[in-house]
Amino acid sequence: MEPLERYRSIVDDFDAFLAACERPLGNAVRVNTIKASVERTLEALAEEGVGYEQADWNPRVLDLETDSPGSTWTSFHGFTHGQEEVSAVPPVVLDPEPGERVWDCCAAPGGKATQIAALMDDRGTVVANDNNLGRISALRFNAERLGATSLAVTNADARNYSLERFDFDAFDRTLVDAPCSCEGTIRKNPDALDNWSEGHISSVAGIQKGIIRRAIQATREGGTVVYSTCTFAPEENEAVVQHALEEEDCRVVDFDLGLEHSPGVTEWDGETFDSSLEQAARIYPHQNDTGGFFVAKLEVTA
Ligand SMILES: C[S@@+](CC[C@H](N)C(=O)[O-])C[C@H]1O[C@@H](n2cnc3c(N)ncnc32)[C@H](O)[C@@H]1O
């Protein structure tokens, strides 16, 4: 937990934060409405004797009373997909519409890409891209199991992604669920901080800046880009969005979130960020008994 000490000045109730980081997480799943309604899924869980609790902010997110959520009948049939509760936030903030063109530029293993497809009633195009070929097979497997037929998979570096392969020249919406130092996954993965270093934060921040810039360039004017990470480091969060504000045509916009959260920070380590970054959400483990996440919503401007 030592690396997390650097966030003492920005996290309210820091002791509660540290205590929450040490507690294991529950077993969350998302109902895959491409295959079954929430009602049908709850019936199926009741039939197989698996208890559940629905998340207050999103009835499609369930905490299951079983240690093996992947071995239930509902999971086997693709009615549910194991996905951390906070991990379901970015697609909801992206708010895609059926029929749109959406780019999930860092998509493997596909939890959010298949959630985006479900939010679009599996109508439209979700281009699910990842640069890691090994992780692409998991993405394809999940898309097939969950019946997400609107998904098209590509394997490329998002930083210089070419749209030449498509018959359109911009996406309506883009999700950047960026590679990161994963500090916020400590409850799910107790080893998450074992290889932590400031050097790693700074190198991954460079990659994140390249990806967010290409995401904005590939999204139409008036379109939406959501930037998310499962980490707390402002270098990988507000500083990346600040870089995008300085280099690309975009602005930070507000969004409603039914989950308790803290605003984005506007000062860190001697750097000052645009005040609009307060509209970003920092979701800490002690606030809703979840993992940690950062989410910012951008509108592409002229
Ligand atoms: C946080 S994970 C994405 C999780 C995924 N969105 C989900 O919900 O299942 C970040 C992903 O970014 C991919 N990645 C890293 N660098 C990339 C790059 N330059 N271009 C595209 N993908 C990249 C990694 O392979 C990894 O799968």
PDBQT file of the ligand as one rigid body, heavy atoms in Angstrom, charges set to zero:
ROOT
HETATM    1  C1  LIG A 401      -7.432  -1.392 -19.482  1.00  0.00    +0.000 C 
HETATM    2  S1  LIG A 401      -7.141  -2.533 -20.741  1.00  0.00    +0.000 S 
HETATM    3  C2  LIG A 401      -8.643  -2.491 -21.637  1.00  0.00    +0.000 C 
HETATM    4  C3  LIG A 401      -9.781  -3.257 -21.002  1.00  0.00    +0.000 C 
HETATM    5  C4  LIG A 401     -11.003  -3.315 -21.903  1.00  0.00    +0.000 C 
HETATM    6  N1  LIG A 401     -11.450  -1.990 -22.281  1.00  0.00    +0.000 N 
HETATM    7  C5  LIG A 401     -12.159  -4.054 -21.270  1.00  0.00    +0.000 C 
HETATM    8  O1  LIG A 401     -13.065  -3.423 -20.737  1.00  0.00    +0.000 OA
HETATM    9  O2  LIG A 401     -12.171  -5.291 -21.324  1.00  0.00    +0.000 OA
HETATM   10  C6  LIG A 401      -6.081  -1.645 -21.802  1.00  0.00    +0.000 C 
HETATM   11  C7  LIG A 401      -5.816  -2.325 -23.123  1.00  0.00    +0.000 C 
HETATM   12  O3  LIG A 401      -5.049  -1.432 -23.934  1.00  0.00    +0.000 OA
HETATM   13  C8  LIG A 401      -4.267  -2.217 -24.795  1.00  0.00    +0.000 C 
HETATM   14  N2  LIG A 401      -3.231  -1.314 -25.351  1.00  0.00    +0.000 N 
HETATM   15  C9  LIG A 401      -2.061  -0.912 -24.795  1.00  0.00    +0.000 A 
HETATM   16  N3  LIG A 401      -1.420  -0.052 -25.604  1.00  0.00    +0.000 NA
HETATM   17  C10 LIG A 401      -2.199   0.085 -26.720  1.00  0.00    +0.000 A 
HETATM   18  C11 LIG A 401      -2.064   0.828 -27.930  1.00  0.00    +0.000 A 
HETATM   19  N4  LIG A 401      -1.005   1.612 -28.155  1.00  0.00    +0.000 N 
HETATM   20  N5  LIG A 401      -3.051   0.723 -28.847  1.00  0.00    +0.000 NA
HETATM   21  C12 LIG A 401      -4.126  -0.081 -28.647  1.00  0.00    +0.000 A 
HETATM   22  N6  LIG A 401      -4.299  -0.806 -27.513  1.00  0.00    +0.000 NA
HETATM   23  C13 LIG A 401      -3.350  -0.715 -26.558  1.00  0.00    +0.000 A 
HETATM   24  C14 LIG A 401      -3.772  -3.342 -23.914  1.00  0.00    +0.000 C 
HETATM   25  O4  LIG A 401      -3.395  -4.453 -24.685  1.00  0.00    +0.000 OA
HETATM   26  C15 LIG A 401      -5.011  -3.614 -23.045  1.00  0.00    +0.000 C 
HETATM   27  O5  LIG A 401      -5.759  -4.677 -23.570  1.00  0.00    +0.000 OA
ENDROOT
TORSDOF 0
